[in-house]
């Protein structure tokens, strides 16, 4: 994922417009749009300012190495150990869930809530007849 995509995702999770984020770091919204569309790439100092304005650690803009199945599995194992990630299987699909047993920080819980709400808005409900066609 490109850095611009990460900026967009976090900005939208935080409920900010491009102009609002730009104001926080003394840039115009157009510059944020250029970053998000990968027309321009922010320099390290600007990435740090964006992270501070979005109230996230600058490391969220670093590349995550998921170049092999083994590296992806290692991430799952870490999430299982540190945050109680559980794997579920239903017929031909897998899903992951976190039990809310105190291992999730308030901040992570809030991010997950925001992500869930956004995905619920972005996913149209299927009617019974549409579901039958989709299957």
The first five atom37 places (N, CA, C, CB, O) and aatype in JSON, in Angstrom:
{
  "aatype": [20, 20, 20, 20, 20, 20, 20, 20, 20, 20, 20, 20, 20, 20, 20, 20, 20, 20, 20, 20, 20, 20, 20, 20, 20, 20, 20, 20, 20, 20, 20, 20, 20, 20, 20, 20, 20, 20, 20, 20, 20, 20, 20, 20, 20, 20, 20, 20, 20, 20, 20, 20, 20, 20, 20, 20, 20, 20, 20, 20, 20, 20, 20, 20, 20, 20, 20, 20, 20, 20, 20, 20, 20, 20, 20, 20, 20, 20, 20, 20, 20, 20, 20, 20, 20, 20, 20, 20, 20, 20, 20, 20, 20, 20, 20, 20, 20, 20, 20, 20, 20, 20, 20, 20, 20, 20, 20, 20, 20, 20, 20, 20, 20, 20, 20, 20, 20, 20, 20, 20, 20, 20, 20, 20, 20, 20, 20, 20, 20, 20, 20, 20, 20, 20, 20],
  "atom_mask": [
    [1, 1, 1, 1, 1],
    [1, 1, 1, 1, 1],
    [1, 1, 1, 1, 1],
    [1, 1, 1, 1, 1],
    [1, 1, 1, 1, 1],
    [1, 1, 1, 1, 1],
    [1, 1, 1, 1, 1],
    [1, 1, 1, 1, 1],
    [1, 1, 1, 1, 1],
    [1, 1, 1, 1, 1],
    [1, 1, 1, 1, 1],
    [1, 1, 1, 1, 1],
    [1, 1, 1, 1, 1],
    [1, 1, 1, 1, 1],
    [1, 1, 1, 1, 1],
    [1, 1, 1, 1, 1],
    [1, 1, 1, 1, 1],
    [1, 1, 1, 1, 1],
    [1, 1, 1, 1, 1],
    [1, 1, 1, 1, 1],
    [1, 1, 1, 1, 1],
    [1, 1, 1, 1, 1],
    [1, 1, 1, 1, 1],
    [1, 1, 1, 1, 1],
    [1, 1, 1, 1, 1],
    [1, 1, 1, 1, 1],
    [1, 1, 1, 1, 1],
    [1, 1, 1, 1, 1],
    [1, 1, 1, 1, 1],
    [1, 1, 1, 1, 1],
    [1, 1, 1, 1, 1],
    [1, 1, 1, 1, 1],
    [1, 1, 1, 1, 1],
    [1, 1, 1, 1, 1],
    [1, 1, 1, 1, 1],
    [1, 1, 1, 1, 1],
    [1, 1, 1, 1, 1],
    [1, 1, 1, 1, 1],
    [1, 1, 1, 1, 1],
    [1, 1, 1, 1, 1],
    [1, 1, 1, 1, 1],
    [1, 1, 1, 1, 1],
    [1, 1, 1, 1, 1],
    [1, 1, 1, 1, 1],
    [1, 1, 1, 1, 1],
    [1, 1, 1, 1, 1],
    [1, 1, 1, 1, 1],
    [1, 1, 1, 1, 1],
    [1, 1, 1, 1, 1],
    [1, 1, 1, 1, 1],
    [1, 1, 1, 1, 1],
    [1, 1, 1, 1, 1],
    [1, 1, 1, 1, 1],
    [1, 1, 1, 1, 1],
    [1, 1, 1, 1, 1],
    [1, 1, 1, 1, 1],
    [1, 1, 1, 1, 1],
    [1, 1, 1, 1, 1],
    [1, 1, 1, 1, 1],
    [1, 1, 1, 1, 1],
    [1, 1, 1, 1, 1],
    [1, 1, 1, 1, 1],
    [1, 1, 1, 1, 1],
    [1, 1, 1, 1, 1],
    [1, 1, 1, 1, 1],
    [1, 1, 1, 1, 1],
    [1, 1, 1, 1, 1],
    [1, 1, 1, 1, 1],
    [1, 1, 1, 1, 1],
    [1, 1, 1, 1, 1],
    [1, 1, 1, 1, 1],
    [1, 1, 1, 1, 1],
    [1, 1, 1, 1, 1],
    [1, 1, 1, 1, 1],
    [1, 1, 1, 1, 1],
    [1, 1, 1, 1, 1],
    [1, 1, 1, 1, 1],
    [1, 1, 1, 1, 1],
    [1, 1, 1, 1, 1],
    [1, 1, 1, 1, 1],
    [1, 1, 1, 1, 1],
    [1, 1, 1, 1, 1],
    [1, 1, 1, 1, 1],
    [1, 1, 1, 1, 1],
    [1, 1, 1, 1, 1],
    [1, 1, 1, 1, 1],
    [1, 1, 1, 1, 1],
    [1, 1, 1, 1, 1],
    [1, 1, 1, 1, 1],
    [1, 1, 1, 1, 1],
    [1, 1, 1, 1, 1],
    [1, 1, 1, 1, 1],
    [1, 1, 1, 1, 1],
    [1, 1, 1, 1, 1],
    [1, 1, 1, 1, 1],
    [1, 1, 1, 1, 1],
    [1, 1, 1, 1, 1],
    [1, 1, 1, 1, 1],
    [1, 1, 1, 1, 1],
    [1, 1, 1, 1, 1],
    [1, 1, 1, 1, 1],
    [1, 1, 1, 1, 1],
    [1, 1, 1, 1, 1],
    [1, 1, 1, 1, 1],
    [1, 1, 1, 1, 1],
    [1, 1, 1, 1, 1],
    [1, 1, 1, 1, 1],
    [1, 1, 1, 1, 1],
    [1, 1, 1, 1, 1],
    [1, 1, 1, 1, 1],
    [1, 1, 1, 1, 1],
    [1, 1, 1, 1, 1],
    [1, 1, 1, 1, 1],
    [1, 1, 1, 1, 1],
    [1, 1, 1, 1, 1],
    [1, 1, 1, 1, 1],
    [1, 1, 1, 1, 1],
    [1, 1, 1, 1, 1],
    [1, 1, 1, 1, 1],
    [1, 1, 1, 1, 1],
    [1, 1, 1, 1, 1],
    [1, 1, 1, 1, 1],
    [1, 1, 1, 1, 1],
    [1, 1, 1, 1, 1],
    [1, 1, 1, 1, 1],
    [1, 1, 1, 1, 1],
    [1, 1, 1, 1, 1],
    [1, 1, 1, 1, 1],
    [1, 1, 1, 1, 1],
    [1, 1, 1, 1, 1],
    [1, 1, 1, 1, 1],
    [1, 1, 1, 1, 1],
    [1, 1, 1, 1, 1],
    [1, 1, 1, 1, 1],
    [1, 1, 1, 1, 1]
  ],
  "atom_positions": [
    [[0.84, -1.18, 0.0], [0.0, 0.0, 0.0], [0.89, 1.24, 0.0], [-0.96, 0.0, 1.21], [1.88, 1.31, 0.73]],
    [[0.53, 2.18, -0.8], [1.3, 3.42, -0.89], [1.04, 4.33, 0.31], [0.97, 4.16, -2.19], [0.0, 4.22, 0.96]],
    [[1.98, 5.2, 0.58], [1.85, 6.1, 1.72], [0.61, 6.99, 1.59], [3.11, 6.97, 1.87], [-0.06, 7.28, 2.58]],
    [[0.32, 7.42, 0.37], [-0.87, 8.25, 0.16], [-2.15, 7.53, 0.53], [-0.95, 8.7, -1.28], [-3.07, 8.12, 1.09]],
    [[-2.21, 6.24, 0.23], [-3.37, 5.43, 0.61], [-3.5, 5.35, 2.12], [-3.27, 4.01, 0.01], [-4.61, 5.42, 2.66]],
    [[-2.38, 5.21, 2.81], [-2.41, 5.15, 4.27], [-2.86, 6.48, 4.87], [-1.03, 4.76, 4.82], [-3.64, 6.51, 5.82]],
    [[-2.35, 7.57, 4.3], [-2.78, 8.89, 4.78], [-4.29, 9.02, 4.62], [-2.05, 10.03, 4.01], [-4.97, 9.45, 5.55]],
    [[-4.81, 8.66, 3.45], [-6.25, 8.76, 3.19], [-7.05, 7.91, 4.18], [-6.56, 8.34, 1.75], [-8.03, 8.39, 4.76]],
    [[-6.65, 6.66, 4.37], [-7.39, 5.77, 5.27], [-7.46, 6.34, 6.68], [-6.75, 4.39, 5.29], [-8.53, 6.38, 7.29]],
    [[-6.33, 6.76, 7.2], [-6.3, 7.26, 8.58], [-7.05, 8.58, 8.68], [-4.85, 7.43, 9.06], [-7.78, 8.81, 9.64]],
    [[-6.86, 9.46, 7.69], [-7.57, 10.74, 7.7], [-9.07, 10.51, 7.72], [-7.18, 11.6, 6.48], [-9.8, 11.16, 8.47]],
    [[-9.54, 9.59, 6.89], [-10.97, 9.32, 6.83], [-11.47, 8.65, 8.11], [-11.29, 8.44, 5.62], [-12.58, 8.95, 8.57]],
    [[-10.67, 7.76, 8.69], [-11.07, 7.17, 9.97], [-11.21, 8.23, 11.05], [-10.05, 6.12, 10.4], [-12.06, 8.13, 11.93]],
    [[-10.36, 9.24, 10.97], [-10.41, 10.33, 11.95], [-11.5, 11.35, 11.63], [-9.06, 11.03, 12.01], [-11.76, 12.26, 12.42]],
    [[-12.15, 11.18, 10.47], [-13.26, 12.07, 10.11], [-12.81, 13.45, 9.66], [-14.17, 12.21, 11.27], [-13.55, 14.42, 9.81]],
    [[-11.62, 13.54, 9.1], [-11.1, 14.82, 8.63], [-11.19, 14.93, 7.12], [-9.64, 15.01, 9.09], [-11.07, 13.93, 6.41]],
    [[-11.4, 16.13, 6.63], [-11.31, 16.38, 5.19], [-9.85, 16.63, 4.85], [-12.22, 17.58, 4.76], [-9.01, 16.82, 5.73]],
    [[-9.56, 16.65, 3.57], [-8.19, 16.97, 3.14], [-7.83, 18.39, 3.57], [-8.05, 16.83, 1.61], [-6.7, 18.65, 4.0]],
    [[-8.78, 19.3, 3.46], [-8.52, 20.69, 3.85], [-8.25, 20.79, 5.35], [-9.72, 21.58, 3.48], [-7.36, 21.53, 5.77]],
    [[-9.0, 20.05, 6.16], [-8.8, 20.1, 7.61], [-7.43, 19.54, 8.0], [-9.9, 19.32, 8.33], [-6.75, 20.11, 8.85]],
    [[-7.03, 18.45, 7.37], [-5.7, 17.91, 7.65], [-4.64, 18.9, 7.19], [-5.49, 16.54, 6.95], [-3.65, 19.14, 7.89]],
    [[-4.84, 19.47, 6.02], [-3.89, 20.47, 5.52], [-3.72, 21.63, 6.48], [-4.35, 20.98, 4.18], [-2.6, 22.08, 6.72]],
    [[-4.84, 22.13, 7.03], [-4.77, 23.23, 7.99], [-3.92, 22.87, 9.2], [-6.18, 23.63, 8.44], [-3.15, 23.69, 9.7]],
    [[-4.06, 21.64, 9.67], [-3.32, 21.21, 10.86], [-1.81, 21.2, 10.63], [-3.77, 19.83, 11.27], [-1.04, 21.35, 11.59]],
    [[-1.38, 21.04, 9.37], [0.07, 20.99, 9.1], [0.51, 22.15, 8.21], [0.44, 19.65, 8.44], [1.59, 22.13, 7.62]],
    [[-0.35, 23.16, 8.12], [-0.04, 24.4, 7.41], [0.19, 24.18, 5.91], [1.19, 25.04, 8.01], [1.1, 24.76, 5.31]],
    [[-0.66, 23.34, 5.32], [-0.66, 23.12, 3.87], [-2.08, 23.27, 3.37], [-0.09, 21.71, 3.5], [-3.04, 23.21, 4.14]],
    [[-2.21, 23.47, 2.08], [-3.53, 23.51, 1.47], [-4.03, 22.08, 1.26], [-3.51, 24.3, 0.13], [-3.25, 21.14, 1.13]],
    [[-5.35, 21.95, 1.23], [-5.94, 20.65, 1.0], [-5.49, 20.02, -0.3], [-7.44, 20.76, 1.01], [-5.44, 18.8, -0.43]],
    [[-5.16, 20.86, -1.28], [-4.69, 20.36, -2.57], [-3.4, 19.55, -2.42], [-4.48, 21.52, -3.54], [-3.2, 18.56, -3.11]],
    [[-2.52, 19.98, -1.51], [-1.27, 19.25, -1.29], [-1.56, 17.88, -0.67], [-0.31, 20.07, -0.39], [-0.93, 16.89, -1.03]],
    [[-2.51, 17.84, 0.26], [-2.91, 16.56, 0.85], [-3.47, 15.65, -0.24], [-3.95, 16.76, 1.98], [-3.16, 14.46, -0.27]],
    [[-4.27, 16.19, -1.12], [-4.83, 15.42, -2.25], [-3.7, 14.87, -3.12], [-5.77, 16.31, -3.1], [-3.76, 13.72, -3.56]],
    [[-2.67, 15.68, -3.37], [-1.52, 15.22, -4.16], [-0.8, 14.08, -3.44], [-0.55, 16.38, -4.42], [-0.39, 13.12, -4.08]],
    [[-0.64, 14.19, -2.13], [-0.02, 13.09, -1.37], [-0.86, 11.83, -1.48], [0.17, 13.49, 0.12], [-0.35, 10.75, -1.75]],
    [[-2.16, 11.98, -1.26], [-3.04, 10.82, -1.26], [-3.13, 10.15, -2.63], [-4.42, 11.22, -0.79], [-3.31, 8.94, -2.72]],
    [[-3.02, 10.93, -3.68], [-3.08, 10.38, -5.04], [-1.71, 10.03, -5.6], [-3.76, 11.38, -5.96], [-1.58, 9.69, -6.78]],
    [[-0.69, 10.11, -4.76], [0.7, 9.77, -5.13], [1.25, 10.62, -6.27], [0.78, 8.31, -5.51], [2.12, 10.18, -7.01]],
    [[0.73, 11.84, -6.39], [1.29, 12.8, -7.34], [2.59, 13.35, -6.75], [0.27, 13.95, -7.66], [3.56, 13.62, -7.46]],
    [[2.58, 13.52, -5.43], [3.76, 13.96, -4.69], [3.94, 13.03, -3.51], [3.61, 15.45, -4.22], [2.98, 12.42, -3.02]],
    [[5.17, 12.93, -3.04], [5.47, 12.12, -1.87], [5.99, 13.04, -0.77], [6.51, 10.99, -2.2], [6.95, 13.78, -0.99]],
    [[5.36, 12.99, 0.41], [5.84, 13.87, 1.48], [7.21, 13.45, 1.98], [4.85, 13.87, 2.64], [7.53, 12.27, 2.04]],
    [[8.02, 14.44, 2.33], [9.33, 14.17, 2.91], [9.16, 13.72, 4.35], [10.25, 15.42, 2.83], [8.08, 13.85, 4.93]],
    [[10.22, 13.18, 4.91], [10.16, 12.59, 6.25], [9.62, 13.57, 7.3], [11.55, 12.12, 6.66], [8.83, 13.18, 8.16]],
    [[10.05, 14.83, 7.24], [9.57, 15.79, 8.25], [8.08, 16.05, 8.1], [10.34, 17.11, 8.14], [7.38, 16.25, 9.09]],
    [[7.58, 16.06, 6.86], [6.15, 16.28, 6.63], [5.35, 15.05, 7.04], [5.89, 16.62, 5.14], [4.23, 15.17, 7.53]],
    [[5.91, 13.86, 6.84], [5.25, 12.63, 7.29], [5.1, 12.68, 8.81], [6.06, 11.37, 6.86], [4.06, 12.29, 9.35]],
    [[6.12, 13.14, 9.5], [6.05, 13.26, 10.96], [4.96, 14.25, 11.37], [7.41, 13.7, 11.53], [4.23, 14.01, 12.34]],
    [[4.84, 15.36, 10.65], [3.79, 16.35, 10.94], [2.4, 15.75, 10.7], [3.99, 17.61, 10.09], [1.48, 15.97, 11.48]],
    [[2.25, 15.01, 9.6], [0.97, 14.37, 9.28], [0.61, 13.37, 10.38], [1.03, 13.66, 7.9], [-0.53, 13.33, 10.84]],
    [[1.58, 12.57, 10.81], [1.33, 11.59, 11.87], [0.89, 12.3, 13.15], [2.6, 10.75, 12.14], [-0.06, 11.86, 13.8]],
    [[1.56, 13.38, 13.5], [1.19, 14.13, 14.71], [-0.22, 14.71, 14.58], [2.22, 15.25, 14.98], [-1.01, 14.67, 15.52]],
    [[-0.53, 15.26, 13.41], [-1.85, 15.85, 13.19], [-2.96, 14.79, 13.25], [-1.89, 16.56, 11.85], [-4.08, 15.08, 13.67]],
    [[-2.63, 13.58, 12.83], [-3.61, 12.49, 12.85], [-3.57, 11.71, 14.17], [-3.37, 11.53, 11.69], [-4.35, 10.79, 14.38]],
    [[-2.65, 12.1, 15.05], [-2.49, 11.46, 16.36], [-2.2, 9.96, 16.23], [-3.75, 11.68, 17.19], [-2.82, 9.13, 16.9]],
    [[-1.24, 9.65, 15.35], [-0.79, 8.27, 15.16], [0.73, 8.25, 15.2], [-1.33, 7.66, 13.82], [1.39, 9.27, 15.01]],
    [[1.28, 7.08, 15.44], [2.73, 6.91, 15.4], [3.19, 6.97, 13.95], [3.16, 5.57, 16.07], [2.52, 6.44, 13.07]],
    [[4.3, 7.6, 13.7], [4.82, 7.76, 12.34], [5.07, 6.41, 11.67], [6.12, 8.58, 12.37], [5.09, 6.32, 10.44]],
    [[5.26, 5.37, 12.46], [5.52, 4.04, 11.9], [4.35, 3.49, 11.09], [5.86, 3.07, 13.0], [4.53, 2.57, 10.29]],
    [[3.13, 4.04, 11.27], [2.0, 3.53, 10.48], [2.17, 3.83, 9.0], [0.69, 4.14, 10.98], [1.48, 3.26, 8.16]],
    [[3.08, 4.73, 8.68], [3.32, 5.06, 7.27], [4.47, 4.25, 6.67], [3.61, 6.54, 7.13], [4.81, 4.42, 5.5]],
    [[5.06, 3.37, 7.47], [6.13, 2.5, 6.98], [5.52, 1.28, 6.3], [7.06, 2.07, 8.12], [4.4, 0.87, 6.61]],
    [[6.28, 0.71, 5.38], [5.81, -0.49, 4.7], [5.84, -1.68, 5.65], [6.67, -0.78, 3.45], [6.78, -1.85, 6.43]],
    [[4.8, -2.48, 5.57], [4.71, -3.72, 6.32], [5.1, -4.84, 5.36], [3.27, -3.94, 6.93], [4.58, -4.91, 4.25]],
    [[6.0, -5.71, 5.79], [6.48, -6.76, 4.9], [5.51, -7.94, 4.91], [7.89, -7.22, 5.32], [5.5, -8.73, 5.85]],
    [[4.71, -8.05, 3.86], [3.8, -9.18, 3.7], [4.11, -9.87, 2.38], [2.3, -8.72, 3.76], [3.21, -10.25, 1.63]],
    [[5.4, -10.02, 2.11], [5.85, -10.55, 0.82], [5.77, -12.07, 0.73], [7.25, -10.12, 0.56], [5.98, -12.63, -0.35]],
    [[5.45, -12.74, 1.84], [5.32, -14.19, 1.78], [4.22, -14.64, 2.73], [6.66, -14.89, 2.12], [3.85, -13.92, 3.66]],
    [[3.72, -15.83, 2.5], [2.69, -16.38, 3.39], [3.23, -16.52, 4.8], [2.21, -17.75, 2.87], [2.5, -16.31, 5.77]],
    [[4.5, -16.88, 4.94], [5.1, -17.06, 6.25], [5.14, -15.74, 7.03], [6.51, -17.64, 6.11], [4.91, -15.72, 8.23]],
    [[5.44, -14.64, 6.34], [5.48, -13.34, 7.01], [4.08, -12.9, 7.42], [6.12, -12.28, 6.1], [3.9, -12.3, 8.49]],
    [[3.1, -13.2, 6.59], [1.71, -12.89, 6.95], [1.3, -13.72, 8.17], [0.76, -13.17, 5.75], [0.67, -13.2, 9.09]],
    [[1.65, -15.0, 8.16], [1.3, -15.86, 9.3], [1.96, -15.36, 10.57], [1.72, -17.31, 9.02], [1.35, -15.42, 11.64]],
    [[3.19, -14.87, 10.49], [3.87, -14.34, 11.67], [3.09, -13.17, 12.26], [5.3, -13.91, 11.33], [2.99, -13.04, 13.47]],
    [[2.53, -12.32, 11.4], [1.72, -11.2, 11.87], [0.49, -11.73, 12.6], [1.3, -10.28, 10.68], [0.14, -11.24, 13.68]],
    [[-0.18, -12.73, 12.02], [-1.34, -13.33, 12.68], [-0.96, -13.92, 14.04], [-1.96, -14.42, 11.79], [-1.67, -13.73, 15.03]],
    [[0.18, -14.63, 14.09], [0.63, -15.23, 15.35], [0.88, -14.16, 16.41], [1.9, -16.06, 15.13], [0.52, -14.33, 17.58]],
    [[1.51, -13.06, 16.01], [1.76, -11.96, 16.94], [0.46, -11.37, 17.45], [2.61, -10.86, 16.27], [0.31, -11.1, 18.64]],
    [[-0.5, -11.18, 16.54], [-1.8, -10.64, 16.95], [-2.53, -11.6, 17.89], [-2.67, -10.35, 15.72], [-3.22, -11.18, 18.82]],
    [[-2.38, -12.89, 17.63], [-2.99, -13.89, 18.51], [-2.39, -13.81, 19.91], [-2.81, -15.31, 17.92], [-3.11, -13.8, 20.91]],
    [[-1.08, -13.75, 19.97], [-0.4, -13.74, 21.27], [-0.65, -12.45, 22.05], [1.09, -13.93, 21.07], [-0.95, -12.49, 23.24]],
    [[-0.53, -11.31, 21.37], [-0.59, -10.03, 22.07], [-2.01, -9.52, 22.27], [0.2, -9.01, 21.3], [-2.29, -8.85, 23.27]],
    [[-2.91, -9.82, 21.33], [-4.25, -9.22, 21.39], [-5.39, -10.22, 21.39], [-4.42, -8.29, 20.23], [-6.56, -9.83, 21.35]],
    [[-5.07, -11.5, 21.43], [-6.13, -12.5, 21.5], [-6.89, -12.72, 20.21], [-7.08, -12.13, 22.55], [-8.08, -13.05, 20.25]],
    [[-6.24, -12.55, 19.07], [-6.89, -12.79, 17.79], [-7.33, -14.25, 17.71], [-5.93, -12.45, 16.61], [-6.58, -15.16, 18.07]],
    [[-8.56, -14.48, 17.23], [-9.1, -15.83, 17.07], [-9.46, -16.06, 15.62], [-10.33, -16.06, 17.97], [-10.01, -15.17, 14.96]],
    [[-9.15, -17.24, 15.13], [-9.48, -17.63, 13.77], [-10.76, -18.46, 13.8], [-8.32, -18.43, 13.11], [-10.91, -19.35, 14.64]],
    [[-11.67, -18.17, 12.88], [-12.9, -18.93, 12.75], [-13.04, -19.38, 11.3], [-14.14, -18.1, 13.19], [-12.61, -18.68, 10.38]],
    [[-13.64, -20.54, 11.11], [-13.86, -21.05, 9.76], [-15.33, -21.46, 9.64], [-12.92, -22.25, 9.44], [-15.87, -22.17, 10.48]],
    [[-15.94, -20.98, 8.56], [-17.32, -21.32, 8.25], [-17.37, -21.72, 6.79], [-18.31, -20.14, 8.56], [-17.13, -20.89, 5.91]],
    [[-17.67, -22.96, 6.53], [-17.7, -23.53, 5.19], [-16.43, -23.17, 4.44], [-18.93, -23.04, 4.43], [-15.38, -23.75, 4.7]],
    [[-16.51, -22.22, 3.49], [-15.36, -21.92, 2.64], [-14.76, -20.54, 2.93], [-15.77, -21.99, 1.19], [-14.1, -19.95, 2.07]],
    [[-14.98, -20.04, 4.14], [-14.4, -18.74, 4.45], [-13.78, -18.74, 5.85], [-15.46, -17.64, 4.35], [-14.19, -19.5, 6.73]],
    [[-12.8, -17.89, 6.02], [-12.15, -17.7, 7.3], [-12.45, -16.28, 7.77], [-10.62, -17.95, 7.2], [-12.61, -15.37, 6.96]],
    [[-12.53, -16.11, 9.06], [-12.67, -14.77, 9.62], [-11.85, -14.71, 10.9], [-14.17, -14.42, 9.9], [-11.54, -15.73, 11.52]],
    [[-11.5, -13.5, 11.27], [-10.72, -13.26, 12.46], [-11.52, -12.38, 13.4], [-9.35, -12.63, 12.12], [-12.28, -11.52, 12.95]],
    [[-11.35, -12.58, 14.67], [-12.01, -11.68, 15.62], [-11.11, -11.5, 16.84], [-13.4, -12.23, 16.04], [-10.27, -12.35, 17.15]],
    [[-11.3, -10.39, 17.51], [-10.63, -10.11, 18.76], [-11.68, -10.19, 19.85], [-9.92, -8.7, 18.75], [-12.72, -9.54, 19.76]],
    [[-11.43, -10.99, 20.86], [-12.32, -11.0, 22.01], [-12.02, -9.73, 22.79], [-12.12, -12.3, 22.89], [-10.86, -9.38, 23.0]],
    [[-13.05, -9.06, 23.22], [-12.86, -7.82, 23.96], [-12.66, -8.16, 25.44], [-14.07, -6.85, 23.77], [-13.54, -7.91, 26.27]],
    [[-11.5, -8.72, 25.74], [-11.21, -9.2, 27.1], [-10.17, -8.34, 27.81], [-10.74, -10.64, 27.05], [-9.48, -8.81, 28.71]],
    [[-10.06, -7.09, 27.39], [-9.12, -6.19, 28.04], [-7.76, -6.11, 27.38], [-8.95, -6.6, 29.44], [-6.94, -5.28, 27.77]],
    [[-7.5, -6.95, 26.37], [-6.2, -6.9, 25.69], [-6.13, -5.75, 24.69], [-5.92, -8.23, 24.98], [-5.04, -5.27, 24.37]],
    [[-7.28, -5.3, 24.2], [-7.29, -4.2, 23.24], [-7.22, -2.88, 23.99], [-8.56, -4.26, 22.35], [-7.95, -2.66, 24.96]],
    [[-6.35, -2.01, 23.53], [-6.3, -0.67, 24.13], [-7.55, 0.1, 23.71], [-4.99, 0.09, 23.7], [-8.21, -0.24, 22.73]],
    [[-7.85, 1.14, 24.47], [-8.99, 1.98, 24.12], [-8.82, 2.58, 22.73], [-9.18, 3.1, 25.15], [-9.77, 2.68, 21.96]],
    [[-7.58, 2.96, 22.41], [-7.29, 3.55, 21.11], [-7.56, 2.55, 19.99], [-5.84, 4.04, 21.05], [-8.2, 2.89, 18.99]],
    [[-7.06, 1.32, 20.14], [-7.28, 0.3, 19.1], [-8.76, -0.03, 18.99], [-6.48, -0.97, 19.41], [-9.27, -0.19, 17.88]],
    [[-9.45, -0.14, 20.12], [-10.88, -0.4, 20.09], [-11.61, 0.7, 19.33], [-11.44, -0.52, 21.53], [-12.53, 0.42, 18.55]],
    [[-11.21, 1.96, 19.55], [-11.83, 3.07, 18.83], [-11.56, 2.99, 17.34], [-11.32, 4.41, 19.37], [-12.45, 3.22, 16.53]],
    [[-10.32, 2.64, 16.96], [-10.0, 2.48, 15.54], [-10.84, 1.38, 14.92], [-8.51, 2.17, 15.36], [-11.37, 1.54, 13.82]],
    [[-10.97, 0.26, 15.62], [-11.76, -0.84, 15.09], [-13.23, -0.44, 14.95], [-11.64, -2.08, 16.0], [-13.89, -0.79, 13.97]],
    [[-13.75, 0.31, 15.92], [-15.12, 0.81, 15.83], [-15.29, 1.72, 14.62], [-15.51, 1.56, 17.11], [-16.26, 1.59, 13.87]],
    [[-14.35, 2.64, 14.42], [-14.43, 3.55, 13.28], [-14.36, 2.79, 11.97], [-13.32, 4.6, 13.34], [-15.12, 3.07, 11.04]],
    [[-13.45, 1.81, 11.88], [-13.3, 1.01, 10.68], [-14.58, 0.23, 10.4], [-12.1, 0.04, 10.82], [-15.03, 0.17, 9.26]],
    [[-15.16, -0.35, 11.43], [-16.39, -1.12, 11.28], [-17.52, -0.22, 10.79], [-16.78, -1.78, 12.61], [-18.24, -0.58, 9.85]],
    [[-17.68, 0.94, 11.42], [-18.75, 1.86, 11.01], [-18.57, 2.3, 9.57], [-18.77, 3.08, 11.93], [-19.54, 2.37, 8.81]],
    [[-17.33, 2.6, 9.18], [-17.06, 3.01, 7.8], [-17.37, 1.87, 6.83], [-15.6, 3.46, 7.64], [-17.98, 2.09, 5.78]],
    [[-16.96, 0.65, 7.17], [-17.2, -0.47, 6.26], [-18.69, -0.79, 6.18], [-16.42, -1.7, 6.72], [-19.16, -1.23, 5.13]],
    [[-19.42, -0.59, 7.26], [-20.87, -0.81, 7.23], [-21.55, 0.18, 6.29], [-21.46, -0.69, 8.65], [-22.48, -0.18, 5.58]],
    [[-21.07, 1.43, 6.29], [-21.63, 2.46, 5.4], [-21.28, 2.17, 3.95], [-21.12, 3.86, 5.8], [-22.08, 2.43, 3.05]],
    [[-20.08, 1.64, 3.71], [-19.6, 1.4, 2.35], [-20.11, 0.1, 1.76], [-18.1, 1.38, 2.34], [-20.0, -0.11, 0.55]],
    [[-20.69, -0.8, 2.58], [-21.16, -2.09, 2.1], [-22.67, -2.06, 2.01], [-20.69, -3.23, 3.03], [-23.36, -2.01, 3.03]],
    [[-23.2, -2.1, 0.79], [-24.66, -2.07, 0.65], [-25.27, -3.38, 1.16], [-25.07, -1.83, -0.83], [-24.69, -4.46, 1.03]],
    [[-26.45, -3.24, 1.74], [-27.18, -4.42, 2.21], [-27.75, -5.16, 1.0], [-28.32, -4.02, 3.2], [-28.28, -4.53, 0.08]],
    [[-27.65, -6.48, 1.0], [-28.22, -7.3, -0.07], [-29.62, -7.72, 0.33], [-27.34, -8.53, -0.36], [-29.87, -8.12, 1.46]],
    [[-30.53, -7.63, -0.62], [-31.86, -8.18, -0.39], [-31.78, -9.68, -0.59], [-32.92, -7.53, -1.33], [-30.79, -10.18, -1.12]],
    [[-32.81, -10.41, -0.17], [-32.82, -11.87, -0.33], [-32.64, -12.26, -1.79], [-34.11, -12.46, 0.21], [-31.9, -13.2, -2.09]],
    [[-33.3, -11.55, -2.7], [-33.19, -11.91, -4.12], [-31.79, -11.62, -4.65], [-34.23, -11.16, -4.96], [-31.27, -12.38, -5.47]],
    [[-31.16, -10.53, -4.2], [-29.79, -10.23, -4.62], [-28.83, -11.26, -4.06], [-29.39, -8.83, -4.17], [-27.88, -11.66, -4.73]],
    [[-29.07, -11.69, -2.82], [-28.2, -12.69, -2.2], [-28.22, -13.98, -2.99], [-28.63, -12.96, -0.75], [-27.17, -14.59, -3.2]],
    [[-29.39, -14.4, -3.44], [-29.49, -15.64, -4.21], [-28.71, -15.53, -5.52], [-30.97, -15.97, -4.5], [-28.05, -16.48, -5.94]],
    [[-28.78, -14.36, -6.18], [-28.04, -14.15, -7.43], [-26.54, -14.15, -7.15], [-28.47, -12.84, -8.1], [-25.77, -14.73, -7.92]],
    [[-26.12, -13.49, -6.05], [-24.69, -13.38, -5.71], [-24.09, -14.75, -5.42], [-24.49, -12.46, -4.49], [-22.93, -15.0, -5.75]],
    [[-24.87, -15.64, -4.81], [-24.36, -16.96, -4.44], [-24.13, -17.75, -5.68], [-25.33, -17.69, -3.5], [-23.7, -18.91, -5.61]]
  ]
}
